Structures are given as C-alpha cells and as structure tokens.
Amino acid sequence: MSGNVTQGNVVKGKVIDIKKFGAFVELEGGKQGFIHISKVSKKYVKSVTDFLSMGQEIEGKVIGTTKDGKLELSLRDSDTPVAVAAVEDSAASSAEGFEKKLTKFLKDSNKKISEYRNHLDKKNKARR
C-alpha cells in the first residue's frame, strides 16, 4: 500500500468522475482511489450513477491498489452510514421500478399472446 493508508483502512473522499465501470474518488491528502462497479453495493448495480453522484462524499474501505497506483476502494465491504444509506435508497427505488416494469411486461405479453392466438385461429379457419 502507498503511504500511511493500508489495506482494510476506511478512508473518506469525494467522487470526481463516474464511468460505466466504476467511480474515481479524490481522497483526503490528495490521493486518488477507484471504486469498481462490483464494489459499489451488495445489491445488483446496473449503473454506478444509481448509487453515486459527482461531488458526493463517501467513505470506503481500502481493498488494494490498481495497476496505476490508485487505491482500490469498496463501498460494499464498508458499513459506513453514507454507503448504507445510498444502497437502501437505491434498493427501494429499484424495487418499485422493477415491480412496475414486471407488471407492464406481463400485461404486454398477455396481450401479444392473445393477439397471436386470434391470428392463428383466423388462419386455421380460413384453411378449412
């Protein structure tokens, strides 16, 4: 590990960039850290922006270093209030969104199946 930050330490920082695969964090003391999308939450993360936003203050656990010398962080392994609150808020909104999507999908599927059966019935009657 670099400097006085060792693996297992909890560090504070601010999100400075968000990519599809994770978020870059500027830590206290000017060091940089990286949170991979798989380490953002214990829940499924479709998009990092569902859990993190630019300028957000976070606390993460140091789990290693990246090839380019940045500290590798995990919010998933950290039980800090900031990380837990972000997960709970996102999980609640994701659950509601999922239920709505599932209901719409089932309704649309039933409609399409019904239309297809009617089409087949008409086609079969025409052949007789």
ChimeraX attribute file (.defattr): number of C-alpha atoms within 10 A of each C-alpha:
attribute: neighborCount
match mode: 1-to-1
recipient: residues
	/A:1	13
	/A:2	12
	/A:3	6
	/A:4	7
	/A:5	13
	/A:6	16
	/A:7	16
	/A:8	15
	/A:9	13
	/A:10	19
	/A:11	17
	/A:12	14
	/A:13	21
	/A:14	19
	/A:15	21
	/A:16	17
	/A:17	15
	/A:18	19
	/A:19	12
	/A:20	11
	/A:21	12
	/A:22	19
	/A:23	22
	/A:24	22
	/A:25	29
	/A:26	20
	/A:27	21
	/A:28	11
	/A:29	8
	/A:30	9
	/A:31	15
	/A:32	18
	/A:33	27
	/A:34	25
	/A:35	25
	/A:36	19
	/A:37	23
	/A:38	17
	/A:39	21
	/A:40	26
	/A:41	23
	/A:42	12
	/A:43	14
	/A:44	11
	/A:45	18
	/A:46	12
	/A:47	15
	/A:48	20
	/A:49	15
	/A:50	15
	/A:51	19
	/A:52	21
	/A:53	15
	/A:54	14
	/A:55	13
	/A:56	12
	/A:57	17
	/A:58	20
	/A:59	20
	/A:60	29
	/A:61	24
	/A:62	24
	/A:63	19
	/A:64	19
	/A:65	17
	/A:66	12
	/A:67	8
	/A:68	6
	/A:69	13
	/A:70	18
	/A:71	26
	/A:72	22
	/A:73	30
	/A:74	25
	/A:75	26
	/A:76	20
	/A:77	18
	/A:78	22
	/A:79	14
	/A:80	15
	/A:81	11
	/A:82	15
	/A:83	22
	/A:84	16
	/A:85	13
	/A:86	17
	/A:87	21
	/A:88	14
	/A:89	12
	/A:90	17
	/A:91	18
	/A:92	11
	/A:93	11
	/A:94	16
	/A:95	11
	/A:96	11
	/A:97	11
	/A:98	12
	/A:99	11
	/A:100	11
	/A:101	12
	/A:102	12
	/A:103	11
	/A:104	12
	/A:105	12
	/A:106	11
	/A:107	11
	/A:108	12
	/A:109	12
	/A:110	12
	/A:111	11
	/A:112	12
	/A:113	11
	/A:114	12
	/A:115	12
	/A:116	12
	/A:117	11
	/A:118	12
	/A:119	11
	/A:120	12
	/A:121	11
	/A:122	11
	/A:123	11
	/A:124	10
	/A:125	8
	/A:126	8
	/A:127	6
	/A:128	5
